[in-house]
Amino acid sequence: MKLSDIADNPGSRKKRMRVGRGIGSGKGKTSGRGGKGQTARSGVRIKGFEGGQMPLHRRLPKRGFNNVFRVEFAEINLDRLQQAVDSKAIDAKDTVNAESLVKAGVLRRAKGGVRLLGRGELKAKLNIEVHGASKSAIAAVEKAGGSVKILAPAKEDEGKAA
C-alpha cells in the first residue's frame, strides 16, 4: 500500500449544498425556504406557535406542585459503605459522617444531608452520623456492632427566627 492509495470510504464525506446559486442548481432563488414571510427570514421562527390556535403547552392542564422547602438528601447504601471500608477509603475506627464520606470520595457532595439506605450487607463495625436512615439500614448497622446517630436536618433560615 502506498500513501497515494489511501482514500476515504465512498460516501463518507458529503459536499455541502450551495444554495442561492441560480435556477439550474435546484436550490436557487429562495434557497429551499419557500415564499416570503417570517419563515423565510433567519432566526425569527416562533417555537410552539400554532398560527393563532391555542398552543399545545397552554391547552394542557397544569399538574403537580414543587415544594420550595424540600430537602434533597445524598443517598448511600450499606454495600457502598462496606466497599469503601474494604478499599480503606474509610477508617472503621473513625465516625462516618457527611464530611468524611465526601473526603473519602464516596459521595460527590453532601447536599442537604446524607440518608443511609439498607441495600447490601455491612460487616464492619461503624459509628455513623447521618441526617436520615431507613429501618433496615439501622438494623443492619446495629447487627454488625455499630451505631447510627440521626442528626437534625440542616436549617437554612435559622437567622429569621424572631
MIDOSE-51516 format. One record per residue: residue number from 1; residue in one letter; x, y, z of N, C-alpha, C in turn. Coordinates in pm, 1 decimal. Layout:
residues N
resi,resn,n.X,n.Y,n.Z,ca.X,ca.Y,ca.Z,c.X,c.Y,c.Z
NUM,a,X,Y,Z,X,Y,Z,X,Y,Z
...
This chain:
residues 162
resi,resn,n.X,n.Y,n.Z,ca.X,ca.Y,ca.Z,c.X,c.Y,c.Z
1,m,84.2,-118.5,0.0,0.0,0.0,0.0,88.4,124.5,0.0
2,k,52.3,219.2,-86.1,126.3,344.4,-94.4,41.2,458.0,-37.4
3,l,107.8,565.6,-5.4,38.6,681.4,50.3,-67.2,735.8,-46.2
4,s,-41.6,721.2,-174.7,-136.4,771.8,-275.0,-260.0,683.4,-288.3
5,d,-253.1,559.9,-232.7,-368.1,468.2,-241.0,-471.1,493.7,-131.8
6,i,-433.3,571.7,-29.3,-523.6,593.4,84.0,-636.3,688.0,43.2
7,a,-758.9,645.9,68.4,-875.5,729.7,35.5,-987.0,702.9,135.7
8,d,-1074.3,799.7,149.7,-1190.9,780.9,236.7,-1283.8,676.8,178.3
9,n,-1368.8,621.0,264.2,-1472.8,531.4,216.5,-1569.0,611.2,129.3
10,p,-1620.0,550.0,22.6,-1711.9,625.8,-62.5,-1837.7,667.4,15.3
11,g,-1872.2,795.1,5.0,-1991.7,846.5,73.5,-1966.0,897.4,213.5
12,s,-1840.0,889.8,260.5,-1813.6,933.4,397.9,-1805.9,1085.8,409.1
13,r,-1769.6,1152.9,300.5,-1765.4,1299.2,301.2,-1863.4,1351.0,197.4
14,k,-1961.5,1429.3,245.0,-2066.7,1479.9,157.7,-2041.3,1627.3,134.6
15,k,-2046.6,1672.0,10.5,-2026.6,1813.7,-19.7,-2148.8,1891.3,28.8
16,r,-2126.1,2010.2,88.1,-2239.9,2087.3,136.6,-2314.5,2148.5,19.4
17,m,-2446.2,2165.4,39.4,-2530.2,2223.0,-64.5,-2508.8,2373.9,-68.7
18,r,-2470.7,2426.8,-187.1,-2455.8,2571.3,-203.3,-2589.0,2625.0,-253.0
19,v,-2658.0,2700.2,-166.1,-2791.8,2749.5,-200.3,-2783.6,2890.1,-259.2
20,g,-2886.7,2925.4,-334.3,-2894.4,3059.8,-391.7,-2796.6,3081.2,-504.9
21,r,-2767.9,2976.6,-583.6,-2670.1,2988.4,-692.5,-2734.9,2958.8,-828.7
22,g,-2851.1,3015.6,-851.9,-2913.5,3004.0,-984.2,-3017.0,2894.8,-994.7
23,i,-3104.7,2912.5,-1093.8,-3221.3,2825.7,-1109.7,-3182.2,2681.5,-1141.6
24,g,-3069.9,2663.4,-1212.0,-3030.0,2529.1,-1254.5,-2979.0,2441.3,-1140.2
25,s,-2943.7,2501.4,-1028.6,-2888.1,2422.4,-918.6,-2996.1,2345.5,-842.6
26,g,-3121.2,2386.0,-858.3,-3229.6,2321.6,-783.8,-3252.7,2385.3,-648.0
27,k,-3159.6,2467.8,-602.5,-3176.3,2538.8,-474.5,-3145.5,2687.5,-496.6
28,g,-3193.6,2740.9,-605.3,-3169.2,2881.7,-635.5,-3280.9,2969.4,-582.7
29,k,-3274.6,3097.4,-609.4,-3373.6,3199.5,-571.6,-3408.9,3196.3,-424.5
30,t,-3505.7,3114.5,-381.0,-3548.2,3117.9,-239.8,-3469.6,3019.4,-152.3
31,s,-3377.9,2948.1,-211.2,-3287.9,2857.4,-137.1,-3361.6,2752.2,-55.2
32,g,-3473.5,2702.8,-106.7,-3546.4,2596.6,-38.6,-3629.4,2644.4,78.2
33,r,-3646.0,2776.9,93.5,-3723.0,2829.4,206.9,-3867.1,2864.1,169.8
34,g,-3906.9,2837.2,46.9,-4043.9,2868.1,7.5,-4059.4,3015.5,-27.2
35,g,-4179.2,3068.3,1.7,-4209.8,3207.6,-34.2,-4155.9,3306.4,65.2
36,k,-4225.2,3420.8,74.1,-4179.7,3526.7,164.7,-4236.0,3505.3,304.4
37,g,-4211.3,3599.9,393.6,-4271.7,3593.7,526.6,-4173.4,3552.3,634.3
38,q,-4230.7,3529.0,752.4,-4148.2,3505.1,871.3,-4057.9,3383.0,855.7
39,t,-4110.1,3276.8,797.7,-4031.5,3152.9,790.0,-3917.5,3163.2,689.5
40,a,-3922.9,3261.3,599.2,-3814.0,3280.0,504.2,-3698.1,3355.4,567.7
41,r,-3723.0,3423.5,678.0,-3618.8,3501.3,745.6,-3535.7,3411.2,837.1
42,s,-3424.2,3463.1,885.7,-3340.8,3381.5,973.1,-3364.8,3418.7,1118.7
43,g,-3379.4,3316.3,1202.5,-3379.9,3335.1,1347.6,-3503.7,3394.9,1408.0
44,v,-3617.5,3396.1,1338.6,-3737.3,3456.3,1397.9,-3855.0,3360.3,1406.4
45,r,-3830.3,3232.0,1379.9,-3940.1,3136.9,1388.0,-3982.4,3121.0,1533.6
46,i,-4113.3,3127.9,1561.3,-4163.0,3120.2,1698.3,-4188.2,2973.8,1733.1
47,k,-4114.9,2923.8,1832.0,-4130.2,2783.8,1872.1,-4263.2,2766.1,1946.8
48,g,-4338.4,2665.6,1908.0,-4464.8,2636.8,1975.4,-4580.5,2720.4,1926.2
49,f,-4556.6,2809.0,1827.1,-4665.3,2892.2,1774.4,-4744.5,2811.4,1673.9
50,e,-4878.1,2811.9,1687.5,-4963.9,2729.8,1602.6,-5058.9,2815.7,1521.7
51,g,-5009.8,2928.1,1471.0,-5090.1,3011.2,1382.5,-5207.8,3077.3,1451.0
52,g,-5197.0,3109.0,1577.0,-5306.7,3174.5,1648.5,-5392.5,3077.4,1727.5
53,q,-5390.8,2949.3,1689.0,-5461.0,2847.7,1769.9,-5389.7,2835.8,1904.0
54,m,-5465.1,2806.6,2009.9,-5405.4,2794.5,2143.5,-5299.6,2683.2,2140.9
55,p,-5174.1,2714.7,2172.0,-5067.7,2614.9,2162.3,-5089.6,2497.3,2257.2
56,l,-5030.8,2384.2,2220.5,-5049.2,2261.4,2296.9,-5006.9,2278.1,2441.7
57,h,-4895.8,2346.5,2466.7,-4847.6,2360.0,2604.1,-4938.9,2448.3,2688.7
58,r,-5028.1,2525.8,2625.3,-5126.0,2604.4,2702.1,-5261.4,2535.5,2708.7
59,r,-5285.3,2439.7,2617.5,-5412.1,2364.8,2621.7,-5412.2,2260.2,2731.7
60,l,-5294.8,2207.3,2766.1,-5287.0,2101.7,2865.8,-5297.8,2159.7,3006.2
61,p,-5362.9,2087.8,3098.6,-5378.0,2140.9,3233.8,-5246.8,2138.5,3311.0
62,k,-5235.9,2229.6,3406.8,-5118.4,2231.0,3494.0,-5132.0,2116.2,3592.8
63,r,-5018.3,2054.3,3623.9,-5021.8,1943.8,3719.4,-4904.9,1952.6,3814.6
64,g,-4926.7,1903.5,3934.8,-4816.3,1889.0,4027.5,-4790.4,2012.3,4111.2
65,f,-4685.4,2001.9,4189.6,-4652.0,2103.2,4288.2,-4504.7,2089.5,4320.7
66,n,-4432.6,2200.8,4323.2,-4291.6,2198.2,4359.1,-4273.8,2259.5,4496.2
67,n,-4231.9,2178.8,4590.9,-4210.8,2226.0,4727.0,-4076.2,2297.9,4734.2
68,v,-4080.1,2428.3,4762.0,-3955.9,2505.9,4765.3,-3874.2,2475.5,4890.6
69,f,-3935.9,2414.7,4991.1,-3865.7,2384.2,5116.3,-3814.7,2240.4,5120.7
70,r,-3825.7,2167.0,5009.3,-3785.1,2027.3,5006.0,-3634.3,2015.3,5031.0
71,v,-3596.4,1917.7,5110.7,-3454.9,1892.9,5139.7,-3410.9,1770.6,5060.0
72,e,-3313.1,1789.2,4973.0,-3257.9,1678.8,4893.7,-3146.7,1612.0,4973.6
73,f,-3153.8,1480.2,4987.6,-3050.6,1406.5,5059.2,-2959.3,1334.4,4961.4
74,a,-2832.5,1323.8,4995.5,-2740.7,1236.4,4923.2,-2760.6,1097.5,4982.5
75,e,-2792.9,1000.5,4897.8,-2824.9,866.6,4948.4,-2703.7,774.7,4933.4
76,i,-2686.7,690.1,5034.0,-2576.1,592.8,5028.5,-2626.1,460.3,5085.2
77,n,-2590.3,352.2,5019.1,-2631.5,219.3,5061.8,-2521.1,151.6,5142.2
78,l,-2559.8,49.2,5216.5,-2465.4,-22.5,5302.5,-2353.9,-89.1,5222.2
79,d,-2388.5,-144.6,5104.3,-2286.5,-213.1,5024.7,-2177.6,-115.9,4977.8
80,r,-2216.4,8.9,4951.0,-2118.1,111.3,4910.0,-2027.5,149.6,5027.3
81,l,-2086.3,153.8,5147.8,-2006.2,181.0,5268.0,-1905.0,68.9,5291.2
82,q,-1950.2,-56.1,5280.1,-1863.0,-171.8,5300.8,-1750.2,-172.8,5198.1
83,q,-1784.1,-137.5,5075.0,-1684.5,-130.6,4967.5,-1577.4,-27.1,5000.3
84,a,-1618.8,86.5,5056.5,-1525.2,193.2,5093.0,-1435.6,150.5,5209.2
85,v,-1492.3,73.9,5302.2,-1413.0,23.8,5416.1,-1311.3,-78.1,5365.9
86,d,-1354.5,-166.7,5274.3,-1264.6,-268.7,5219.2,-1148.0,-206.1,5142.7
87,s,-1176.2,-97.8,5068.6,-1070.5,-32.1,4990.4,-991.6,68.8,5073.4
88,k,-1019.5,72.4,5204.0,-951.5,159.6,5301.0,-969.7,308.5,5271.9
89,a,-1078.4,343.5,5202.5,-1110.7,484.8,5181.1,-1166.5,543.4,5310.6
90,i,-1234.8,457.3,5388.4,-1291.2,498.5,5517.7,-1225.1,415.4,5626.7
91,d,-1185.1,481.9,5735.2,-1129.2,411.5,5851.0,-1244.8,370.4,5941.0
92,a,-1255.0,241.4,5971.9,-1367.3,188.8,6050.5,-1369.1,242.7,6193.4
93,k,-1253.2,289.4,6243.9,-1248.5,340.2,6381.9,-1308.7,480.8,6393.2
94,d,-1297.3,558.7,6285.4,-1348.0,696.5,6288.2,-1499.6,700.0,6272.2
95,t,-1557.3,815.0,6309.4,-1700.2,836.2,6288.1,-1724.4,865.9,6140.1
96,v,-1824.0,796.3,6084.8,-1856.9,817.3,5943.7,-1967.4,922.5,5936.7
97,n,-1935.4,1038.9,5876.0,-2036.2,1143.3,5857.3,-2024.1,1199.4,5715.6
98,a,-2102.9,1302.8,5687.0,-2107.0,1357.6,5551.5,-1969.3,1405.1,5505.3
99,e,-1898.2,1475.8,5594.7,-1767.9,1530.7,5556.3,-1667.4,1418.9,5525.0
100,s,-1666.7,1314.4,5609.6,-1570.5,1205.6,5587.2,-1602.4,1128.2,5459.0
101,l,-1731.8,1116.1,5424.4,-1771.6,1045.8,5302.0,-1730.7,1124.4,5177.7
102,v,-1745.6,1256.6,5183.9,-1706.2,1340.8,5071.0,-1554.3,1339.2,5055.8
103,k,-1483.2,1348.1,5169.5,-1337.4,1349.0,5167.8,-1281.2,1216.8,5113.2
104,a,-1350.5,1107.0,5146.8,-1305.8,975.0,5100.4,-1342.9,950.0,4954.4
105,g,-1425.9,1038.2,4896.9,-1465.6,1022.6,4757.2,-1582.0,927.4,4737.2
106,v,-1648.5,890.4,4846.1,-1765.1,801.2,4836.4,-1884.7,880.6,4783.7
107,l,-1899.8,1003.8,4832.2,-2004.1,1093.9,4782.5,-1937.0,1212.2,4713.6
108,r,-2006.4,1268.5,4615.5,-1951.9,1386.2,4548.9,-1978.9,1511.5,4631.2
109,r,-2103.5,1523.6,4680.3,-2137.6,1636.1,4767.6,-2244.5,1591.1,4866.4
110,a,-2253.9,1660.4,4979.0,-2343.2,1616.1,5085.7,-2486.6,1663.3,5066.7
111,k,-2512.7,1758.8,4973.7,-2646.6,1816.0,4950.1,-2703.8,1867.8,5081.6
112,g,-2830.4,1831.1,5113.8,-2892.5,1877.9,5238.2,-2869.1,1783.2,5353.6
113,g,-2784.7,1684.3,5334.1,-2757.7,1583.6,5435.7,-2742.3,1447.4,5369.9
114,v,-2710.4,1348.3,5451.1,-2690.0,1212.9,5398.2,-2796.9,1121.1,5455.1
115,r,-2852.1,1035.1,5367.7,-2950.3,936.5,5411.7,-2894.2,797.9,5383.8
116,l,-2898.5,712.3,5486.5,-2843.7,577.5,5477.7,-2954.4,479.9,5440.0
117,l,-2930.7,401.5,5334.8,-3029.5,303.9,5288.3,-2974.8,162.8,5305.2
118,g,-3065.8,64.3,5307.9,-3028.7,-69.7,5353.6,-2993.0,-172.9,5250.0
119,r,-2958.5,-134.2,5125.6,-2920.1,-235.1,5026.2,-2780.6,-288.5,5056.8
120,g,-2764.3,-416.8,5046.1,-2633.1,-478.1,5067.6,-2612.0,-523.0,5210.5
121,e,-2487.4,-561.3,5238.9,-2453.5,-617.1,5369.2,-2336.9,-539.6,5428.0
122,l,-2339.5,-519.0,5559.1,-2231.4,-447.0,5626.6,-2166.1,-541.2,5726.5
123,k,-2033.1,-557.8,5712.5,-1960.3,-645.6,5805.0,-1880.3,-564.6,5906.1
124,a,-1842.9,-441.0,5867.4,-1758.5,-357.7,5953.6,-1840.4,-292.8,6065.0
125,k,-1776.0,-273.7,6178.8,-1840.0,-205.6,6292.2,-1816.0,-55.6,6276.5
126,l,-1920.9,18.1,6242.0,-1907.8,160.6,6212.7,-1995.8,244.9,6303.4
127,n,-1945.7,362.2,6342.9,-2027.1,462.7,6410.0,-2063.0,566.7,6304.7
128,i,-2191.7,574.4,6272.8,-2236.2,655.8,6159.7,-2322.5,771.3,6209.4
129,e,-2295.7,891.0,6157.0,-2378.5,1009.2,6183.6,-2437.3,1056.3,6051.7
130,v,-2569.9,1038.7,6037.1,-2637.0,1079.4,5913.3,-2764.1,1157.3,5946.5
131,h,-2821.7,1220.8,5843.6,-2942.6,1300.5,5864.9,-3069.8,1217.6,5852.7
132,g,-3056.9,1094.8,5805.0,-3172.2,1006.3,5795.3,-3125.3,865.7,5764.4
133,a,-3204.4,765.7,5804.4,-3168.8,626.3,5776.4,-3295.2,542.4,5774.0
134,s,-3296.6,442.0,5688.5,-3410.3,351.3,5684.2,-3399.2,252.5,5800.3
135,k,-3511.9,192.8,5836.2,-3514.0,98.4,5949.6,-3423.0,-20.8,5923.3
136,s,-3424.8,-70.0,5796.9,-3341.5,-186.3,5763.1,-3193.1,-152.0,5772.7
137,a,-3157.1,-28.2,5736.8,-3017.2,14.5,5744.1,-2971.1,22.2,5889.0
138,i,-3055.1,81.0,5976.2,-3021.4,91.8,6119.0,-3004.1,-47.5,6179.3
139,a,-3097.4,-137.7,6144.0,-3091.5,-274.5,6196.2,-2962.6,-344.9,6152.3
140,a,-2923.9,-326.4,6026.3,-2804.5,-392.5,5973.5,-2677.4,-339.3,6039.3
141,v,-2672.2,-206.5,6063.4,-2553.6,-146.5,6126.1,-2540.8,-195.0,6270.4
142,e,-2654.0,-199.1,6342.6,-2651.7,-243.2,6482.4,-2621.3,-392.7,6492.4
143,k,-2664.1,-469.7,6393.4,-2634.3,-613.6,6390.1,-2483.4,-635.5,6372.9
144,a,-2419.0,-545.8,6297.4,-2273.6,-555.1,6275.6,-2195.1,-501.4,6395.4
145,g,-2265.9,-444.8,6494.3,-2199.6,-395.5,6615.1,-2174.7,-245.7,6614.8
146,g,-2226.0,-177.2,6515.6,-2206.2,-32.7,6507.2,-2324.4,43.8,6562.6
147,s,-2323.8,176.9,6541.0,-2434.5,260.2,6587.6,-2466.0,366.2,6483.6
148,v,-2593.7,407.3,6479.9,-2637.7,512.1,6387.8,-2694.6,626.5,6470.1
149,k,-2639.7,746.6,6448.1,-2691.1,866.9,6513.6,-2758.8,951.9,6407.1
150,i,-2887.9,983.3,6430.1,-2962.7,1064.5,6334.6,-2947.8,1211.5,6373.0
151,l,-2894.0,1290.5,6281.6,-2876.1,1433.7,6305.1,-2999.8,1509.3,6259.7
152,a,-3022.6,1627.1,6317.6,-3134.1,1711.1,6272.7,-3099.7,1765.6,6135.1
153,p,-3197.6,1772.1,6043.2,-3167.5,1825.3,5910.5,-3120.4,1969.9,5918.5
154,a,-3029.0,2007.1,5832.0,-2971.0,2142.0,5833.7,-3076.6,2244.9,5798.4
155,k,-3095.2,2344.6,5883.0,-3192.8,2451.3,5858.8,-3122.3,2567.6,5789.2
156,e,-3187.1,2621.3,5683.4,-3125.7,2733.4,5611.6,-3164.6,2867.3,5673.8
157,d,-3287.6,2874.1,5730.8,-3337.6,3004.3,5776.5,-3331.4,3018.9,5929.1
158,e,-3216.4,2987.6,5989.0,-3203.6,2999.6,6133.4,-3197.9,3145.4,6178.5
159,g,-3145.8,3233.1,6093.8,-3133.2,3374.4,6128.5,-3265.2,3449.8,6127.2
160,k,-3372.5,3389.7,6072.9,-3501.3,3458.1,6059.5,-3589.6,3443.3,6183.3
161,a,-3551.2,3359.8,6277.5,-3634.4,3336.8,6397.1,-3646.7,3465.6,6476.6
162,a,-3773.8,3504.3,6504.4,-3796.7,3631.7,6575.3,-3837.8,3608.0,6720.1
